[in-house]
């Protein structure tokens, strides 16, 4: 499966961007729609340089942010090999997960995708257990999972010589005491580990006895060669041929015995261990030199005894081997029973895990349906936003029109203001003129009153004079006098009304 690479500052993928912002719902949508982004490396370079600052897959970044199980499961399904990939710092996603208190489910998924990950050290010699011990697990069960995956991890040392227990003792997190207690209960392995497997113990014993047997065979062959040389010397003597006939049968059998033992020891598939020979430590120099027929007979008798002894030891070895095989068979049966029990337990756990996985799948489907609803709502919201954007553009145009009209009105208002200022000035001039006119009219009224008073006085005087003249001339009668008086009163009333009006004005 091909891998891709993008620049973080130029063309970062949507999946990586969502993971960087911990937008897990959006990350699920991205990995579902574009699964190839799960195998796309994201690289960031130093400013003004071609040197790499960091280089991650999306799964590396996700494990550093305590992702939900459903997100990590989607990343693993999209690119399973990503769990086995090292970033530019030589670290696996499991290192980041253990260093950032990822959940038990996340760590379990990473171990299923990369079972050897728990045994892989980073460039500083730190296993995932070192990270878990230094920064703390999300739960003590996460520690149990790592210990189950790698039972030798508690005794591994990083480049500074620290074990996970030593890092945990200096840690600062709530579960520190529990982690220390768990790590302290794990017994340290012996300097030389015992061979636990029955088959391995049997093979080890067989190898040891084979080495001892080979040494003994080499010595037997040397002794047989010396005896053959001596036999040839004695066969030249006719007088001693009959006496040495029995000796020759035994001496001739020595090479065959040695050959048979050699072939038996060289057969690596033999299920029976070989017993150590008692004379394996006997050196060739200790083999006696036969200078006479008596010595040869003595040697033959010794060899006969040795052969009988070997036969007895072979019988004992066979019985011992049968006993050992029975013991090993019983132990293997016990181990097989334990394995069956463990297998049954594992099957039960797998069934529970399958049930849990089914629940997770149902939950995933529910989340997908919710995401689909959210996506529909988002699309509806986007359409609504588009409509609102169009309405906003229309409102902006109306506002622009209103602004232009307002500008025109401002100009009219300025013109009106100037006109009003002119009118105010004219009104001020009119008021001043009115005041002057009123003062003038008051003066005129006073003059009129004076003249009217003069006229009245003259009229009264004239009337008196007329009456006097009438009296003098005896022209009028009493009725005429009354009539004249009435006319005079009417005239006086008219003059009084004129004076009243002039005062009001």
URJOSUL-V290830 format. One record per residue. N is the residue number from 1. NEAR is the number of other ideal C-beta (glycine too) atoms within 10 Angstrom. D_FIRST is the distance of its C-alpha to the first C-alpha in whole Angstrom. Layout:
n | near | d_first
N | NEAR | D_FIRST
N | NEAR | D_FIRST
This chain:
n | near | d_first
1 | 7 | 0
2 | 6 | 4
3 | 13 | 7
4 | 11 | 10
5 | 9 | 14
6 | 15 | 17
7 | 11 | 20
8 | 18 | 22
9 | 11 | 25
10 | 8 | 24
11 | 8 | 22
12 | 17 | 20
13 | 20 | 18
14 | 16 | 20
15 | 29 | 19
16 | 24 | 19
17 | 17 | 23
18 | 22 | 24
19 | 28 | 22
20 | 18 | 25
21 | 11 | 28
22 | 14 | 27
23 | 14 | 27
24 | 19 | 25
25 | 16 | 26
26 | 17 | 25
27 | 27 | 21
28 | 22 | 21
29 | 19 | 22
30 | 22 | 19
31 | 24 | 16
32 | 13 | 17
33 | 10 | 18
34 | 14 | 15
35 | 15 | 12
36 | 15 | 10
37 | 25 | 12
38 | 23 | 12
39 | 20 | 9
40 | 19 | 11
41 | 19 | 13
42 | 25 | 17
43 | 17 | 19
44 | 15 | 23
45 | 16 | 25
46 | 9 | 29
47 | 7 | 32
48 | 5 | 33
49 | 8 | 30
50 | 6 | 27
51 | 6 | 27
52 | 11 | 24
53 | 13 | 26
54 | 14 | 23
55 | 17 | 19
56 | 25 | 17
57 | 25 | 14
58 | 30 | 16
59 | 30 | 16
60 | 27 | 18
61 | 19 | 21
62 | 32 | 21
63 | 29 | 22
64 | 19 | 25
65 | 16 | 26
66 | 15 | 27
67 | 25 | 25
68 | 18 | 26
69 | 17 | 24
70 | 19 | 23
71 | 22 | 21
72 | 25 | 19
73 | 20 | 19
74 | 22 | 17
75 | 30 | 15
76 | 21 | 14
77 | 13 | 13
78 | 19 | 11
79 | 22 | 9
80 | 16 | 10
81 | 14 | 9
82 | 23 | 11
83 | 25 | 14
84 | 16 | 14
85 | 18 | 13
86 | 16 | 17
87 | 19 | 18
88 | 14 | 20
89 | 14 | 23
90 | 12 | 21
91 | 24 | 21
92 | 26 | 19
93 | 33 | 19
94 | 29 | 22
95 | 27 | 24
96 | 24 | 24
97 | 32 | 25
98 | 32 | 27
99 | 20 | 29
100 | 17 | 29
101 | 18 | 31
102 | 27 | 28
103 | 19 | 29
104 | 17 | 29
105 | 18 | 26
106 | 27 | 24
107 | 28 | 24
108 | 16 | 24
109 | 22 | 21
110 | 29 | 19
111 | 21 | 21
112 | 13 | 20
113 | 22 | 16
114 | 20 | 17
115 | 13 | 21
116 | 12 | 21
117 | 24 | 21
118 | 24 | 25
119 | 14 | 25
120 | 17 | 24
121 | 19 | 26
122 | 20 | 25
123 | 10 | 27
124 | 12 | 30
125 | 14 | 30
126 | 24 | 30
127 | 26 | 28
128 | 30 | 27
129 | 27 | 31
130 | 26 | 32
131 | 24 | 31
132 | 31 | 32
133 | 32 | 35
134 | 21 | 36
135 | 16 | 35
136 | 22 | 35
137 | 25 | 33
138 | 20 | 33
139 | 14 | 35
140 | 13 | 37
141 | 12 | 34
142 | 23 | 31
143 | 25 | 33
144 | 13 | 34
145 | 18 | 30
146 | 24 | 29
147 | 19 | 32
148 | 10 | 31
149 | 19 | 28
150 | 19 | 29
151 | 11 | 33
152 | 12 | 34
153 | 22 | 32
154 | 23 | 36
155 | 14 | 37
156 | 17 | 35
157 | 15 | 36
158 | 18 | 34
159 | 11 | 35
160 | 10 | 38
161 | 8 | 39
162 | 19 | 39
163 | 19 | 38
164 | 29 | 36
165 | 17 | 40
166 | 18 | 41
167 | 21 | 39
168 | 29 | 40
169 | 16 | 43
170 | 10 | 43
171 | 17 | 41
172 | 8 | 42
173 | 14 | 41
174 | 7 | 42
175 | 19 | 41
176 | 15 | 42
177 | 12 | 45
178 | 15 | 43
179 | 23 | 40
180 | 17 | 42
181 | 11 | 44
182 | 18 | 41
183 | 22 | 40
184 | 12 | 44
185 | 8 | 44
186 | 14 | 42
187 | 8 | 44
188 | 8 | 43
189 | 12 | 42
190 | 7 | 45
191 | 5 | 45
192 | 6 | 44
193 | 7 | 42
194 | 8 | 44
195 | 13 | 43
196 | 9 | 42
197 | 13 | 41
198 | 18 | 44
199 | 11 | 42
200 | 11 | 42
201 | 16 | 45
202 | 18 | 47
203 | 14 | 44
204 | 13 | 46
205 | 14 | 49
206 | 18 | 49
207 | 12 | 48
208 | 13 | 51
209 | 19 | 53
210 | 19 | 52
211 | 14 | 52
212 | 16 | 56
213 | 20 | 56
214 | 16 | 55
215 | 16 | 58
216 | 22 | 61
217 | 21 | 60
218 | 14 | 60
219 | 20 | 63
220 | 24 | 65
221 | 18 | 64
222 | 15 | 66
223 | 22 | 69
224 | 21 | 68
225 | 14 | 69
226 | 16 | 72
227 | 23 | 73
228 | 14 | 73
229 | 11 | 74
230 | 21 | 77
231 | 16 | 77
232 | 9 | 78
233 | 12 | 81
234 | 18 | 82
235 | 12 | 82
236 | 8 | 84
237 | 11 | 87
238 | 7 | 88
239 | 7 | 91
240 | 14 | 88
241 | 12 | 85
242 | 8 | 86
243 | 13 | 86
244 | 19 | 83
245 | 9 | 81
246 | 12 | 80
247 | 22 | 78
248 | 16 | 77
249 | 10 | 75
250 | 16 | 74
251 | 21 | 73
252 | 13 | 71
253 | 15 | 69
254 | 19 | 68
255 | 15 | 65
256 | 10 | 64
257 | 18 | 63
258 | 19 | 61
259 | 14 | 59
260 | 12 | 59
261 | 20 | 58
262 | 16 | 55
263 | 9 | 54
264 | 15 | 53
265 | 19 | 52
266 | 12 | 50
267 | 9 | 48
268 | 9 | 45
269 | 4 | 45
270 | 13 | 48
271 | 8 | 48
272 | 16 | 51
273 | 21 | 52
274 | 23 | 54
275 | 17 | 57
276 | 17 | 58
277 | 21 | 62
278 | 12 | 65
279 | 14 | 66
280 | 17 | 62
281 | 12 | 64
282 | 15 | 67
283 | 8 | 67
284 | 12 | 68
285 | 6 | 70
286 | 10 | 72
287 | 17 | 72
288 | 11 | 76
289 | 9 | 77
290 | 21 | 80
291 | 10 | 83
292 | 10 | 85
293 | 16 | 85
294 | 9 | 85
295 | 13 | 82
296 | 22 | 80
297 | 15 | 82
298 | 13 | 81
299 | 21 | 77
300 | 19 | 77
301 | 12 | 78
302 | 11 | 76
303 | 20 | 73
304 | 13 | 74
305 | 10 | 74
306 | 17 | 71
307 | 14 | 69
308 | 10 | 71
309 | 13 | 69
310 | 18 | 66
311 | 10 | 66
312 | 10 | 67
313 | 15 | 64
314 | 14 | 62
315 | 10 | 63
316 | 11 | 63
317 | 18 | 59
318 | 12 | 58
319 | 10 | 60
320 | 14 | 58
321 | 18 | 55
322 | 11 | 55
323 | 10 | 56
324 | 17 | 53
325 | 16 | 51
326 | 10 | 52
327 | 11 | 52
328 | 15 | 48
329 | 11 | 48
330 | 11 | 49
331 | 15 | 47
332 | 15 | 44
333 | 10 | 45
334 | 11 | 46
335 | 13 | 42
336 | 10 | 41
337 | 10 | 43
338 | 10 | 41
339 | 12 | 38
340 | 10 | 39
341 | 10 | 40
342 | 10 | 37
343 | 10 | 35
344 | 10 | 37
345 | 10 | 36
346 | 12 | 33
347 | 10 | 33
348 | 10 | 35
349 | 11 | 33
350 | 11 | 30
351 | 10 | 32
352 | 10 | 33
353 | 14 | 29
354 | 10 | 28
355 | 10 | 31
356 | 12 | 30
357 | 13 | 27
358 | 10 | 28
359 | 10 | 30
360 | 16 | 28
361 | 12 | 26
362 | 10 | 29
363 | 12 | 30
364 | 17 | 26
365 | 10 | 27
366 | 10 | 30
367 | 17 | 29
368 | 15 | 27
369 | 10 | 30
370 | 11 | 32
371 | 17 | 29
372 | 11 | 29
373 | 10 | 33
374 | 15 | 32
375 | 13 | 30
376 | 10 | 33
377 | 10 | 36
378 | 11 | 34
379 | 10 | 34
380 | 10 | 37
381 | 12 | 38
382 | 10 | 36
383 | 10 | 39
384 | 10 | 42
385 | 11 | 41
386 | 10 | 41
387 | 10 | 44
388 | 12 | 45
389 | 10 | 44
390 | 10 | 46
391 | 10 | 49
392 | 11 | 49
393 | 10 | 49
394 | 10 | 52
395 | 11 | 54
396 | 10 | 53
397 | 10 | 55
398 | 10 | 57
399 | 11 | 58
400 | 10 | 58
401 | 10 | 61
402 | 11 | 62
403 | 10 | 62
404 | 10 | 64
405 | 10 | 66
406 | 12 | 67
407 | 10 | 67
408 | 10 | 70
409 | 12 | 72
410 | 10 | 72
411 | 10 | 73
412 | 10 | 76
413 | 12 | 76
414 | 10 | 77
415 | 10 | 80
416 | 12 | 81
417 | 10 | 81
418 | 10 | 83
419 | 10 | 85
420 | 12 | 86
421 | 10 | 87
422 | 10 | 89
423 | 12 | 91
424 | 10 | 91
425 | 10 | 93
426 | 10 | 95
427 | 12 | 96
428 | 10 | 97
429 | 10 | 99
430 | 12 | 101
431 | 10 | 101
432 | 10 | 103
433 | 10 | 105
434 | 12 | 105
435 | 10 | 107
436 | 10 | 109
437 | 12 | 110
438 | 11 | 111
439 | 10 | 113
440 | 10 | 115
441 | 14 | 115
442 | 11 | 117
443 | 10 | 119
444 | 13 | 120
445 | 17 | 120
446 | 11 | 123
447 | 10 | 125
448 | 16 | 125
449 | 14 | 126
450 | 10 | 129
451 | 10 | 130
452 | 16 | 130
453 | 12 | 132
454 | 10 | 134
455 | 13 | 134
456 | 15 | 135
457 | 10 | 137
458 | 10 | 139
459 | 16 | 139
460 | 13 | 140
461 | 10 | 143
462 | 11 | 144
463 | 16 | 144
464 | 10 | 146
465 | 10 | 148
466 | 14 | 148
467 | 15 | 149
468 | 10 | 152
469 | 11 | 153
470 | 15 | 153
471 | 11 | 155
472 | 8 | 157
473 | 8 | 158
474 | 7 | 158
475 | 9 | 156
476 | 16 | 154
477 | 10 | 154
478 | 7 | 153
479 | 8 | 150
480 | 11 | 149
481 | 13 | 149
482 | 11 | 146
483 | 12 | 144
484 | 15 | 144
485 | 12 | 143
486 | 10 | 140
487 | 11 | 139
488 | 15 | 139
489 | 10 | 137
490 | 10 | 134
491 | 14 | 134
492 | 14 | 133
493 | 10 | 131
494 | 10 | 129
495 | 15 | 129
496 | 11 | 128
497 | 10 | 125
498 | 13 | 124
499 | 15 | 124
500 | 10 | 122
501 | 10 | 119
502 | 15 | 120
503 | 9 | 119
504 | 6 | 116
505 | 11 | 115
